[in-house]
Amino acid sequence: MDVTDIALLLLRLVVGGTMIAHGINHWIGGGKIAGTAGWFSGLGLRHGVLQAWFSVITEIGAGALLVVGLLTPLAAAAVISVMLVAALLAHRKNGFFVFKDGYEYVLVLAVVSLALGILGPGWLSVDHAAGIELTGWGGGAVALGVGVIATAGLLAVFWRPATPETESAAADS
């Protein structure tokens, strides 16, 4: 074990813990599932309650996997996908800076997750103990590829953005 393993552990703990907290907040925080569902519906995602539960399970699950360092490229892919959806649907139109609800924060979480996919979980991980570490270009390709494919699939199946006509009709009713 060396200093790199400690750094990877710190990154996994912070990103994983953040994702767990984010998922728990979507579940039992503020508006609970109903509020999260309404927010997702407002972004143009159909079946808001289903989206809320997908989000909760993905965020808590990916966070827990990162914390223990298990299936690290797939856990990183899940974080990348969640952050990519958030960036595209909620933050992109607001620019870069987080204080204007921009994509700064989600970009950092996604890129750190990609770096974890490339570098692997390090010595202090279940992946290492089980001998199933996938690192380098392979780990990065899994993290980025699965993350982008999952995002594209979710958007293709569930995203129906409002058009000027539907927004006008909603305002008239």
N, C-alpha and C positions, 0 to 999 in steps of 0.2 A: 504494500500500500504506500502511495506517495501523495504529495500535495494535490495532484490532479484528481485523485480519488476523493479527497476531501472537498475540492471545488465542485466536482460533479454531484456529490451528495448534497451540498448546500443548494445547488441549482434545482435538483430534484425535489428537495424538501420545500423550497420556496414556491416553485411553480406548482408542484403537486398540492401543497397546502392551500395556495391561492385558489386553485381549481376546486378543491373540496369546499372551501368556504363559499365560493361563488355558486356552486351547485346547491349547497344548503340554503343559501340566501334565496335562490329561485324557488326552493321548496317550501321553506317555513318562515322566510323573512318577509318584511313589508307586506306585499300584496299576496303572498303565498302562491300556490299554483294558479289560482284564478287570475291574480294580477299579472303573473308571468305570461299566462296564456293570452291575456288581453294585449299585452305588450307585443308578443310575437304576432298575433293577428293584425295588430296595427302596422307591423312591418311588411305585411302582405303574405304571411305564411298561413296556409289553410290548416285547420284542425289545431287551433292554438293550445288546447289542453294536451293533446298528444305531443306537440312540439315542446311544451313546458316539461313534460315528463322525460322526453328524449334528452333534453338539455340537462336536467337534474341527474339522470343516470349517467350520461356521458361525462359530465364535469366531475361528479364525485368518483365515478369509476376510473377515469383517466388519472385524476389526481391521486387516488389511492395506489394505482399501478406505478406512477412515477415515484411516489414516496418510498415504496419498497423496492423499486427498480426491477419490475417484472414486465416482460413484453414491452420494453422501453420504446422501440420504434413505433409500435401500434398505439401506445399511450400518447406518444408525441404526436402521432397522426390525428388522434382524437382532439387534442388541444388545438392543433393547427386548424382543423376543420371548424371547431367552435369559434375560434378567433377570426377565421376567414369569413364565416357567415356574419358574425357581428360587424366586421369591418365593412363588408359589402352592403349590408342592409341597414345598419344603424349609424355607422360612424363616417363612412367615406364622404358623404355630402357635407360634412362639417369641417373638413380639412384635417390637418395633421395633429394639432395640439389637443391634449386631453381636456384642458380647462375649457375648451369650446366643444366638448363631446366628440373630439376627433379620434382618429384611429391610432394615435401614438401608443397607447397602452396595449391594445390588442396586437399591434405589430410586434412589440417587444416580447410578449408572451409567445407568439407564434414563432419568432426567429430563435428565441432561446430553446423552444421545444424542438425545432429543427436541428439546432446545434447538439442537443441531447441525443437526437436520433443518429447523428453523425458520430459523435464522440462515444456514445454508449453510456451506460449507467455507472461505470466504474466498479472497482473491486467490492465496495460495500453495497452489494445488490443481490437480489434473488437471481437475476439473469446470470451474473458471474458465478454465483454458487452452483447454479444448475448447469453451467456450461452452455448457455443458449444466447450469449451476447452476439448481436448483429451490429457491427459498427462500420465506420467508413462510408464509402459511397453506397453500399448496400443498405445500411441502416438509414442513411439520409434519403435514399430513393423510396424506401418503404414509408418513412414518416411523411415526406412531401407528397409522394404519389397517392397513398391511401387518403391523406388529408384532403387533397384537391379533388380526388374522385368522389369521396364522401360528400364534400360540399356541393359538387356539381349534381350529384344524385339527389340530395335533399332539395336543392333549389329547383331542379327539373320536376320533381314530383309535387312539391308543396308550395312553391313560391308563385303567387299570382299578384304582382304589383298593381296598385291602383293606377288606372289611366285617367287622363283629364276628364273623360266622359263619366266614369264611375264616381270620381270625386265630386263632379258637378251634380250628379243625380243624388248622391248622399247628402249634399248640402241643401238640395231642394226639398228633401223629405223631412 
